[in-house]
Structures are given as C-alpha cells and as structure tokens.
C-alpha cells in the first residue's frame, strides 16, 4: 500500500499473480516457545457462568452510578466481582488477577450495550430485554451481547478503561477494525491453534491489516512507552492480543495459550506478549456463525429428577454454574447433591422473569421426567397463565348507578370501558384519549391529572 499507484499498475502487468495464501493452524501446540512452556486456558465455561450469574444478580438489584463520572461505584464493582466464578483459569496469580479485573470491568458495559441493562435515575438496572434474556440459554444470551458488540462503535477497544493504550486509528471505525480480526478468525478451522504472529501476517496478505499509521500518537505498549518511531506491526500485534485477552476471552469465544514467564514481582500488569496462540472454541464457532448451534465438546453431567420432586446433581465442581444458580432459585437444598423443587420459590422466580420453559429444559437434561414432576410443572403453568398483566388503567367513579349505566352502555364506548361494581368504571390506559373524547361529546367534563 506504500507503492505509488502508477507503479502498482506497471508491476501488476510484469509480475505473475501470487498464489493464494491459506490460513495455517495446528491441531497440537508445541511443547515450548522460545524456551518457555505454554499453559492452556479455557474461557468458555467461565463466560457462560458469568453472564447468567450477572443477569440473575441484576434481576434482584441495581447498581448506583457516581454522580460526577456516571460510572458504577467501587462498591458496585465489588458486588459484580462476588457474582463471577472464582475458579482459577490462568496459570499464575498475576495473570489471574488481570483476567478477574477485566471481567469485572467489561461485563457491565457489554450487558448495557447489549440492551440488557438500562440507566434509571442514576442507577444501572435490568431492562425489559434483560428480563426476557433470563428465559434463554446461556450461549444465546452471550450471542445477543456479541452481535450488538460486533456492530457497535460505542465501545472502542483503544479507549478501554483497563488499558493505557492511547492511539488514533486511521480510517477504521471500532466496528470495522474488530470485524477485520473476526472475519480473519472465521477463515481458520475451529478447534485448531493459531499462532498470533502468523495470524497478523495472514490479515495483512488478505488486505485486512489494522491500519494505524500516519496519525497515531504516543501510546503505551506492554511495559514501555513508545512513540511514532515504533513499528506499526508491533502495535497491530498488540491490538490483536489485546482484543483476544480483554474481549474475546471474557466472552468465552477463544481458548488461549500463554507462556509461563511473567513480570518481576511487584508489576501489576500482565505483559500481553505472553499470549502466543489461540483457538476458536465451540462457543466461539457459534458466535462467529461457523456452526448453526452451540455444541460443546463435552456435555455437562445431567440432573436426575425423582418422583418425589427431588433433584440429584453430580459432583458440584462438574455441574454448570448457570444450572447450579438456576437450581438454587427454584428449589431447597436438602444435602450436598440433593435439592427439592419448591412451588413458592418457582413462583417467585417466574415473577422475576425466569421462564418455565427454561426450568423444564434444565430438568429434562437427564431424560423424561416422572409423571409426578410433569403434573407439578403443568400445575405451575396453569397458575402462571391464570392472571396476566396487560397494562395500566384509569378508574372513574360515577355519581350514581344511573350515570354509570348510561356511560357503559353508550355505543361508542363499547369495548373501551368496563363496569367495576355499581358505580366504578375502568378504562385501559391505551383507551384513555378515546374515552375522554366520547365523554366530552356526551357532555360530561372530567378532570384527569396530567402525567
């Protein structure tokens, strides 16, 4: 792209068309890289657990925003951290701390950008879209967040709060920049390891490199400051690693292979150059559209539901965190691996937006349910559908029964208002204007407080 256009035309006439470059990946990792051992980190299960844990958390409470900066308070971030899985994923404390802080910082913004959280009077609370998501499977919730993030320019990786990278990208908006990387990942076989440097070269050959030349300013790269004299290729490698570590790993789309070297004691940040390989895992294949549905390599152990409404779980550490969380919302614990379905707790969960379909799907993971359990769930279904909220209404009180009769029997008001007792008249909120217009034409002025 640095060759003058007139020279490019002449070179194309003289030189043969280059052979197409195929993406290169390996099924097995090398034992060492530059004399350092590699550690493999899986992020899939952690992300699936995180997103459901946070949705259940926000379904019960919101978080306060600081007045000046409009950010979640420190206490709010601590509350989020308590909801996330604490299972170790990275091979040392420094890298693990980096992973934990990244998840705590990124998830609220991703959920907000994904339409599952909203701001209400200085607080971040669950939106109607978030309550609808409680009925979905974890992988589908993440896919909704993923799709909104991929197309959004509201979240710019270069201004991420957890990285001191200060740069200006030439020509490319955040969505176009990340799309280059994601499209490149889609060219590789899912489940095979991809060398970071080789991936960067492949993007460049395909004309999908991350262009940062010309107008970028001083930036912070790894453990040192660099300026305009730094090679652009080093910065693009940093961007790819950063995108993988701070976004794709949090969303559970990739497995990572990092070296076991680390900064000297006392250094807080993890050097991103430790990341050498990555691979698209089954969840990532689903998010990238490589597969039509999520198919984990190893299905989690299923529940066994007994006729007496007891649910027997496998060993706790083998059970999906999202299923454990849902089970705790709908049943009482009897012992370490035995729960009992509780009608009152299930009804409370239904009020909070958890779907009965989602509950049934989880319980049926172990096979057909006993007749007693099916009847139990059917009774809950009848109770849930017995009374449905359809919106607000206005209540009017007529002077006497004769006036009430006159109004409710008016031909133009049929289907607009309902009788409630001898003199009360109920009008649905969406029929308000139509009702008041007819009442006025009938010669009855009514004072209604303004909204």
C-alpha positions as CSV (number, residue, x, y, z in Angstrom):
1,X,0.0,0.0,0.0
2,X,3.1,2.2,0.2
3,X,3.9,1.8,-3.6
4,X,2.7,4.7,-5.8
5,X,-0.4,3.7,-7.7
6,X,1.2,4.2,-11.2
7,X,4.0,1.8,-10.2
8,X,1.4,-0.7,-8.9
9,X,-0.3,-0.8,-12.3
10,X,3.0,-1.5,-14.1
11,X,4.1,-4.1,-11.5
12,X,0.8,-6.0,-11.9
13,X,1.5,-6.2,-15.7
14,X,5.0,-7.5,-15.2
15,X,4.6,-9.9,-12.2
16,X,2.5,-13.0,-12.1
17,X,-0.5,-13.2,-9.8
18,X,0.7,-14.5,-6.4
19,X,-0.5,-17.8,-5.1
20,X,-3.5,-17.6,-2.7
21,X,-2.4,-17.7,0.9
22,X,-4.2,-20.2,3.0
23,X,-4.5,-19.8,6.8
24,X,-2.2,-22.0,8.8
25,X,-3.1,-23.7,12.1
26,X,-2.0,-26.7,14.1
27,X,-4.0,-29.3,16.0
28,X,-1.5,-29.7,18.8
29,X,0.6,-27.0,20.5
30,X,4.4,-27.1,20.5
31,X,5.9,-28.1,23.8
32,X,7.8,-24.8,24.2
33,X,8.0,-21.4,22.6
34,X,11.4,-19.6,22.7
35,X,12.4,-22.0,25.6
36,X,9.3,-21.2,27.6
37,X,6.5,-23.6,28.4
38,X,2.9,-22.9,27.4
39,X,-0.2,-23.0,29.6
40,X,-3.7,-23.5,28.0
41,X,-6.6,-21.5,29.4
42,X,-10.2,-22.4,28.6
43,X,-12.7,-19.5,28.9
44,X,-15.9,-21.0,27.6
45,X,-17.4,-22.3,30.8
46,X,-16.4,-19.2,32.8
47,X,-18.2,-16.9,30.4
48,X,-21.4,-19.0,30.3
49,X,-21.5,-18.9,34.1
50,X,-20.7,-15.2,34.3
51,X,-23.4,-13.9,32.1
52,X,-26.2,-15.9,33.8
53,X,-24.9,-15.1,37.3
54,X,-24.9,-11.4,36.4
55,X,-28.4,-11.5,34.9
56,X,-29.8,-13.2,38.0
57,X,-27.9,-10.6,40.1
58,X,-29.4,-7.6,38.2
59,X,-32.9,-9.2,38.2
60,X,-32.7,-8.7,42.0
61,X,-31.0,-5.3,42.4
62,X,-29.3,-2.5,40.5
63,X,-26.1,-0.6,41.0
64,X,-25.6,3.1,41.7
65,X,-23.7,5.4,39.3
66,X,-21.3,8.0,40.7
67,X,-22.7,11.5,40.1
68,X,-19.7,13.1,38.6
69,X,-18.3,10.4,36.2
70,X,-21.5,8.5,35.6
71,X,-19.7,5.3,36.3
72,X,-20.5,2.3,38.5
73,X,-19.3,2.9,42.1
74,X,-16.4,1.0,43.6
75,X,-19.0,-0.9,45.8
76,X,-20.8,-1.8,42.7
77,X,-17.7,-3.3,41.1
78,X,-17.1,-5.3,44.3
79,X,-20.7,-6.6,44.1
80,X,-20.1,-7.7,40.5
81,X,-16.9,-9.4,41.4
82,X,-18.7,-11.5,44.0
83,X,-21.1,-12.8,41.3
84,X,-18.4,-14.0,39.0
85,X,-16.9,-17.5,39.1
86,X,-13.7,-17.6,41.2
87,X,-12.4,-20.9,39.6
88,X,-8.8,-20.5,38.6
89,X,-8.2,-20.2,34.8
90,X,-4.8,-18.6,34.4
91,X,-1.5,-20.3,35.5
92,X,-0.3,-17.7,37.9
93,X,-1.7,-15.1,40.3
94,X,-0.6,-12.1,38.2
95,X,-2.3,-13.4,35.0
96,X,-5.4,-14.5,37.0
97,X,-5.7,-11.0,38.6
98,X,-5.6,-9.5,35.1
99,X,-8.4,-11.8,33.9
100,X,-10.6,-11.2,37.0
101,X,-10.3,-7.4,36.8
102,X,-11.0,-7.5,33.0
103,X,-14.2,-9.5,33.5
104,X,-15.4,-7.2,36.3
105,X,-14.8,-4.1,34.2
106,X,-16.1,-5.3,30.9
107,X,-19.3,-7.3,31.6
108,X,-21.5,-4.3,32.8
109,X,-20.6,-2.3,29.7
110,X,-21.2,-5.3,27.4
111,X,-24.6,-6.0,29.0
112,X,-25.6,-2.3,28.8
113,X,-24.5,-2.1,25.1
114,X,-26.4,-5.4,24.5
115,X,-29.7,-3.8,25.7
116,X,-29.9,-6.0,28.9
117,X,-29.2,-3.1,31.3
118,X,-30.5,0.4,31.3
119,X,-30.0,3.6,33.3
120,X,-32.8,4.7,35.6
121,X,-32.4,7.8,37.8
122,X,-28.7,7.4,38.5
123,X,-28.8,3.6,38.7
124,X,-28.0,0.7,36.3
125,X,-30.8,-1.7,36.4
126,X,-32.1,-4.7,34.3
127,X,-34.1,-3.7,31.2
128,X,-37.1,-5.5,29.8
129,X,-34.7,-7.1,27.3
130,X,-32.6,-8.4,30.1
131,X,-35.7,-10.0,31.8
132,X,-36.6,-11.6,28.5
133,X,-33.0,-13.0,28.3
134,X,-33.5,-14.8,31.6
135,X,-35.6,-17.3,29.7
136,X,-32.8,-18.0,27.2
137,X,-29.9,-20.4,27.2
138,X,-26.6,-19.0,28.3
139,X,-25.0,-19.3,24.8
140,X,-27.9,-17.5,23.2
141,X,-27.6,-14.6,25.8
142,X,-23.9,-14.2,25.0
143,X,-24.7,-14.3,21.3
144,X,-27.1,-11.4,21.7
145,X,-24.4,-9.4,23.5
146,X,-21.8,-10.5,20.9
147,X,-23.9,-9.4,17.9
148,X,-24.5,-5.9,19.4
149,X,-20.8,-5.5,20.3
150,X,-19.6,-6.5,16.8
151,X,-21.7,-3.8,15.1
152,X,-21.3,-1.1,17.8
153,X,-19.0,1.9,17.7
154,X,-19.9,2.8,21.3
155,X,-17.2,0.5,22.7
156,X,-13.8,1.4,21.3
157,X,-11.0,-1.1,22.3
158,X,-8.4,1.7,22.1
159,X,-10.2,3.6,24.9
160,X,-10.8,0.6,27.1
161,X,-10.7,1.5,30.8
162,X,-8.3,-1.3,31.6
163,X,-5.6,-0.5,29.1
164,X,-3.4,2.6,28.9
165,X,-3.2,2.4,25.1
166,X,-3.6,5.9,23.7
167,X,-3.8,5.7,19.9
168,X,-5.8,7.0,17.0
169,X,-6.7,4.5,14.3
170,X,-6.5,5.8,10.7
171,X,-9.6,5.3,8.6
172,X,-11.2,2.4,10.6
173,X,-14.1,2.8,13.0
174,X,-14.0,0.4,16.0
175,X,-16.6,-1.9,14.4
176,X,-14.7,-2.1,11.1
177,X,-11.4,-2.7,12.9
178,X,-12.7,-5.6,15.0
179,X,-14.6,-7.0,12.0
180,X,-11.3,-7.4,10.2
181,X,-10.0,-9.6,13.0
182,X,-13.2,-11.6,13.4
183,X,-13.5,-12.3,9.7
184,X,-9.9,-13.5,9.7
185,X,-10.6,-15.8,12.5
186,X,-13.6,-17.3,10.6
187,X,-11.2,-18.5,7.9
188,X,-9.5,-20.9,10.3
189,X,-10.8,-24.3,11.4
190,X,-12.5,-24.1,14.8
191,X,-10.6,-26.0,17.4
192,X,-7.1,-25.6,15.9
193,X,-4.4,-23.5,17.4
194,X,-3.4,-20.3,15.6
195,X,-0.1,-18.6,16.0
196,X,-0.6,-14.8,16.8
197,X,2.2,-13.6,14.5
198,X,1.1,-15.8,11.7
199,X,-2.5,-14.6,12.1
200,X,-1.3,-11.0,11.8
201,X,0.6,-11.8,8.6
202,X,-2.5,-13.6,7.2
203,X,-4.6,-10.5,7.8
204,X,-2.1,-8.3,6.0
205,X,-1.9,-10.5,3.0
206,X,-5.7,-10.5,2.8
207,X,-5.7,-6.7,2.9
208,X,-7.3,-6.8,6.3
209,X,-4.5,-5.5,8.4
210,X,-5.2,-3.0,11.2
211,X,-4.0,0.3,9.8
212,X,-2.7,2.6,12.5
213,X,0.0,4.5,10.6
214,X,0.3,8.2,10.0
215,X,-1.6,10.0,12.7
216,X,-1.3,7.8,15.9
217,X,0.1,9.5,18.9
218,X,2.3,8.3,21.8
219,X,0.9,5.0,23.2
220,X,1.7,2.6,25.9
221,X,2.8,-0.8,24.7
222,X,3.3,-3.7,27.2
223,X,5.7,-2.4,29.8
224,X,7.2,0.6,28.0
225,X,6.3,3.8,26.3
226,X,6.7,4.1,22.5
227,X,6.1,6.9,20.0
228,X,5.8,7.5,16.3
229,X,9.1,5.8,15.6
230,X,7.7,2.4,16.9
231,X,6.9,0.0,14.1
232,X,3.3,-0.2,13.2
233,X,3.5,-4.0,13.0
234,X,4.2,-4.2,16.7
235,X,1.2,-2.1,17.5
236,X,-1.1,-4.3,15.4
237,X,0.2,-7.4,17.2
238,X,-0.6,-5.7,20.5
239,X,-4.1,-4.9,19.3
240,X,-4.8,-8.5,18.3
241,X,-3.5,-9.8,21.6
242,X,-5.4,-7.2,23.5
243,X,-8.7,-7.9,21.6
244,X,-8.3,-11.6,22.4
245,X,-7.4,-11.2,26.1
246,X,-9.8,-8.4,27.1
247,X,-12.8,-9.1,24.9
248,X,-12.9,-12.5,23.2
249,X,-11.7,-14.3,26.3
250,X,-14.2,-12.6,28.5
251,X,-17.0,-13.5,26.1
252,X,-15.7,-17.1,26.1
253,X,-15.1,-17.3,22.4
254,X,-11.4,-18.5,22.4
255,X,-9.0,-20.7,24.3
256,X,-5.6,-19.2,24.9
257,X,-2.1,-20.4,25.2
258,X,0.3,-18.2,27.1
259,X,3.9,-18.6,28.2
260,X,4.7,-19.1,31.9
261,X,7.1,-16.2,32.1
262,X,5.9,-13.2,33.9
263,X,6.9,-9.7,35.0
264,X,9.2,-9.3,38.0
265,X,7.5,-9.3,41.4
266,X,5.6,-6.1,42.0
267,X,4.5,-5.5,38.4
268,X,0.7,-5.3,38.3
269,X,0.0,-5.6,34.6
270,X,0.4,-8.8,32.7
271,X,2.6,-8.5,29.6
272,X,0.2,-9.2,26.7
273,X,3.1,-10.6,24.6
274,X,2.9,-13.8,26.8
275,X,-0.1,-14.7,24.6
276,X,1.3,-16.8,21.7
277,X,-1.6,-19.0,20.4
278,X,-5.3,-19.0,20.4
279,X,-8.1,-21.2,19.0
280,X,-11.8,-20.7,18.4
281,X,-13.7,-23.0,20.8
282,X,-17.2,-24.4,20.3
283,X,-18.9,-21.3,21.8
284,X,-16.7,-19.1,19.6
285,X,-17.7,-21.1,16.5
286,X,-21.3,-20.5,17.4
287,X,-20.8,-16.7,18.0
288,X,-18.8,-16.4,14.7
289,X,-21.6,-18.1,12.8
290,X,-19.4,-21.1,11.9
291,X,-22.0,-23.5,13.4
292,X,-25.8,-23.1,13.4
293,X,-26.0,-24.1,17.1
294,X,-23.8,-24.4,20.2
295,X,-22.3,-27.9,20.5
296,X,-19.9,-28.1,23.5
297,X,-17.1,-30.7,23.2
298,X,-18.1,-32.3,26.5
299,X,-21.7,-32.2,27.6
300,X,-22.1,-31.4,31.2
301,X,-23.5,-34.1,33.5
302,X,-27.3,-34.1,33.7
303,X,-29.6,-34.0,36.6
304,X,-31.6,-36.9,37.9
305,X,-35.2,-35.9,38.8
306,X,-37.0,-38.2,41.2
307,X,-40.8,-38.8,41.5
308,X,-40.8,-37.1,45.0
309,X,-39.6,-33.8,43.3
310,X,-36.1,-34.2,44.5
311,X,-33.2,-33.3,42.0
312,X,-30.0,-35.2,42.4
313,X,-26.9,-33.4,40.9
314,X,-23.5,-34.7,40.0
315,X,-20.4,-33.6,41.9
316,X,-20.7,-29.8,42.4
317,X,-17.5,-28.9,40.6
318,X,-18.7,-30.8,37.5
319,X,-22.1,-29.0,37.3
320,X,-22.5,-25.9,35.1
321,X,-22.5,-22.8,37.3
322,X,-25.6,-21.5,35.4
323,X,-27.6,-24.6,36.2
324,X,-26.5,-24.6,39.9
325,X,-27.6,-21.0,40.1
326,X,-31.0,-21.7,38.5
327,X,-31.5,-24.7,40.7
328,X,-30.9,-22.6,43.8
329,X,-33.6,-20.2,42.7
330,X,-36.3,-22.9,42.3
331,X,-35.6,-25.5,45.0
332,X,-34.5,-26.0,48.6
333,X,-31.2,-27.7,49.2
334,X,-31.5,-31.0,51.2
335,X,-27.9,-32.1,51.1
336,X,-24.7,-31.5,49.1
337,X,-26.1,-33.1,45.9
338,X,-29.9,-33.2,46.6
339,X,-32.4,-30.4,46.1
340,X,-36.2,-30.4,46.2
341,X,-38.4,-28.4,43.9
342,X,-40.3,-25.7,45.8
343,X,-43.6,-24.2,44.5
344,X,-43.2,-20.9,46.3
345,X,-39.6,-20.4,45.1
346,X,-40.6,-21.3,41.5
347,X,-43.5,-18.8,41.5
348,X,-41.2,-16.1,42.8
349,X,-38.7,-16.9,40.1
350,X,-41.4,-16.7,37.4
351,X,-42.4,-13.2,38.7
352,X,-38.8,-12.1,38.3
353,X,-38.8,-13.2,34.6
354,X,-37.3,-16.7,34.7
355,X,-39.1,-18.8,32.1
356,X,-40.9,-22.1,33.0
357,X,-39.6,-23.3,29.6
358,X,-36.0,-22.7,30.8
359,X,-36.7,-24.6,34.0
360,X,-38.2,-27.5,32.2
361,X,-35.3,-27.6,29.7
362,X,-32.8,-27.9,32.6
363,X,-34.8,-30.6,34.4
364,X,-35.2,-32.6,31.2
365,X,-31.4,-32.7,30.6
366,X,-31.4,-36.1,32.4
367,X,-34.2,-37.6,30.4
368,X,-38.0,-37.9,30.6
369,X,-39.5,-36.5,33.8
370,X,-41.5,-38.7,36.2
371,X,-45.3,-38.2,35.9
372,X,-45.5,-36.5,39.3
373,X,-43.0,-33.9,38.2
374,X,-44.7,-33.3,34.9
375,X,-48.0,-32.8,36.7
376,X,-46.2,-30.4,39.2
377,X,-44.9,-28.3,36.3
378,X,-48.3,-28.4,34.5
379,X,-50.0,-27.0,37.6
380,X,-47.4,-24.2,37.7
381,X,-48.0,-23.5,34.0
382,X,-51.8,-23.1,34.8
383,X,-51.1,-20.9,37.7
384,X,-48.7,-18.7,35.6
385,X,-51.3,-18.2,32.9
386,X,-54.3,-17.7,35.2
387,X,-53.6,-13.9,35.5
388,X,-51.6,-11.8,33.1
389,X,-50.7,-8.2,33.5
390,X,-51.9,-6.2,30.4
391,X,-51.0,-2.7,31.4
392,X,-52.3,0.2,33.4
393,X,-55.8,1.6,33.6
394,X,-57.8,4.6,34.9
395,X,-60.5,4.3,37.4
396,X,-63.5,6.6,37.3
397,X,-66.3,6.9,39.9
398,X,-69.8,7.8,38.6
399,X,-72.2,9.9,40.7
400,X,-74.7,7.1,40.8
401,X,-75.7,3.8,39.2
402,X,-77.8,5.6,36.5
403,X,-74.8,7.6,35.2
404,X,-72.6,4.5,35.2
405,X,-75.3,2.6,33.2
406,X,-75.5,5.5,30.7
407,X,-71.8,5.5,30.1
408,X,-71.0,1.8,29.9
409,X,-74.0,1.2,27.5
410,X,-73.0,4.1,25.2
411,X,-72.5,2.5,21.7
412,X,-69.2,4.4,21.0
413,X,-67.8,3.2,24.3
414,X,-68.3,-0.5,23.7
415,X,-65.0,-2.3,24.3
416,X,-63.4,0.9,25.7
417,X,-64.6,0.8,29.3
418,X,-65.7,-1.8,31.8
419,X,-68.0,-1.8,34.8
420,X,-66.4,-2.4,38.2
421,X,-69.1,-2.6,40.9
422,X,-72.1,-0.4,41.0
423,X,-70.6,3.0,40.1
424,X,-66.9,2.4,39.2
425,X,-65.8,2.4,35.6
426,X,-62.3,1.1,34.4
427,X,-60.6,2.4,31.3
428,X,-57.4,0.8,29.9
429,X,-54.6,3.3,29.6
430,X,-54.3,2.9,25.8
431,X,-58.0,3.8,25.5
432,X,-57.7,6.9,27.6
433,X,-57.9,9.6,24.9
434,X,-60.7,7.8,23.0
435,X,-62.8,7.5,26.2
436,X,-62.3,11.2,27.2
437,X,-63.2,12.3,23.7
438,X,-66.5,10.5,23.8
439,X,-67.3,11.5,27.4
440,X,-66.7,15.1,26.4
441,X,-69.1,14.8,23.4
442,X,-71.7,13.3,25.8
443,X,-71.5,16.5,27.9
444,X,-69.6,15.2,30.9
445,X,-66.4,17.2,31.7
446,X,-63.8,15.2,33.6
447,X,-60.7,16.4,35.2
448,X,-57.8,14.0,34.8
449,X,-54.4,14.8,36.5
450,X,-51.7,15.4,34.0
451,X,-48.9,12.9,33.7
